[in-house]
């Protein structure tokens, strides 16, 4: 699923359709999953695969794009799936993706939480010591197989290499293939606990092995941009610092028993202690305090820094989250007890709400009203950009750049197939 996505996107933009490659190579090895096995592995528009790592967050590969309005859950891709969940938004790593450089990172925030499904969290902190060549890894996805595309399948293979921000996986007929892009690579720790550590990215011919981006390196960016804590046992830098949510992970994600209608009841872990002591919330029932520090009552339209402070005498402040008129704001979550949020205001009256949550899950909130005078002065908008139009004259460099990009893609990347975007 890595490189082919760029070509796929270009073809979609140019023609509005996708044609299948001739004589697609199919994966050798693996087996179809049953029922509720690997329930957090999702299908993205019959193009890619993703992983639910938090009830509201799906992680997948940047080369798949960000145009997904929903994800599908079940043992088969649409239209044979069992659950469709709308996305609130999707975002890809802003610096782009190049094979060999890693960082094939993307995420979608779901419009509704999937609280009934047992999560396999990202591998973090001291747990990453388990990533060594030769260790078993399980790949799961909806991509091509000996029997076609669309069924969720799993294959157990091995880590072959660690190269910077990437991990080599598979080979000798045990591999991922087209349509598995963005899907997870799982590892079982010596303690028996399961973790997601890889985001399937690209490779050569299916069956010969490929590469995945490392999920724990993406965690700080995903948490900062999504506003959700996808590593509840660790801080974003890998420091062991568990919350009350460091508990109840799927202990047997490959277990196909249970029913989707009741949330795929799989055995759950006890409170995790892989890199330190378990979280102990005993006696912590008091919510943190939270307040806006010297908030303005009247401001001009535009971006203003709003300072929010929280205090907690028990387990400590975990997050401060702000909303404007009931809606989340960009970068509206902080993992500190004192934060300045850059918020854009338009003219009129606005309600600004701050919610502080401690590590035990207790929360409190406060709301203020801010008045914004009038609308922004249109005279400040540069000439040629009024009414949302950017009327810059072309110099011809854009065309030259596209030709050069196309030449680089066809010549330099042709042998490195996407691992693996599907061509339905």
C-alpha positions, 0 to 999 in steps of 0.5 A: 500500500505505499507508492501506488496510492499516489498513482491511484490519486492521480488516476482518480483526479484525472478520470474519476475511476480506477482500473485494475492492474493486469495480472495482480499478484496475490498473497500466499499464506494466511487465513480468513478470520472468523466472526469477531476475530481482530475486530479493530481492523477496519476497511477504508473505502475498499482501498485501504485497511486501518486500525481502531486504536481508540474508540474515536481514532483509526490509524492508517497510512498517509498514502491512502489519502484523507477522503474517507467519509466512513469506515467499515467494520466486520469480517468483510469489506463493504458491502458485506460488512456489519457496521459503518461508522462515519468519520468526523475528519481524516488527516495525513502526515503533512510532510508527505510520504517517501518509501524508505523514509517512514512516516506513512502516517494518517488518522481519522477521528470517528463521529461516534465512539466504538466503546463496545470493541476491545482495543489493542493499543499501540506499542509504546515505551519500554514495550518497543524493546520487543521489536527485534528481527526474528520476532513473530508478527501478525498482519491483518487486512482486507487486501488481495489473497488467493481468493480475491479481495474483501475478506479480512485475513491474517498471516503470521510472519516475522520482523526481518529488519529495523531501518530508521522509522520503518520495520521490514516484515514478511517474505517467503510467501507470508506477506500483505498485499494490495488493499492491506495498506494502512493495516496493522502489524501486531506483536504479542509481548512475552507477557502475552499481551498484544500491541499494534506496532506497525502501519503497513506501507509498501513493498515489492511483489506480494509475498516477498515482504514489505515495510511498515511505518512504526506506530509509536513514532506517530503517536505524539503527532496523532494525539496532538492533532486528534485531541485523543489519548491513544496511548493511555498507559504512556505519555506521548514520549513513551514515559510510563504514566498510566491513566484509568484507561490503561485497562481492559485491552483485548487479551485474545484479539484473534478470538472469533467468538462473540457477536458484533451486535454485542460488541465482540466480547473478548477476554480483557487484560487487567490494568496494564503494568508492562513498563511500571506499576498499575494505575491505582485510582483508589480514593480519587473521586474529586474532579480537578478545578479549571479556570480561564486565566484573565479571559478577555470580554471583548476582542476583535475578530481573529486569532487570540491566545486563551489561557486555561489552568487546571489543578488536581490534588489526586492523580493529577491533571491529564487533559484540558479540552476547549470547545467554541460554541459546542464544537471542538477547535483545532489543537483544542486539547492539551496534556498539561495543567496550564495551556494557551489555546490559539482560537479564531473568533468571528464577529458576535457572541461566543461560548467558550468551554474548558473541560479538565480531566484527571488521570482517574477520569474525573472531570469538571468544566467552566464556560465563559462568554466572549464578545467579538466586535464586527467582522474582519476588515476586508481591506486587509485581504491581499489583492486578488484573494477576495471572496476566496479566490486566489488569482495568481498568474501561472509561470509554467513552473507548475507544469514542469514540476508535475512532469518531473514528478511523474518521471520520478514516479514512473522511473524511480518507484515503479518496482516498489509497489504500494503495500498496498492500495486496493484496485477494486 
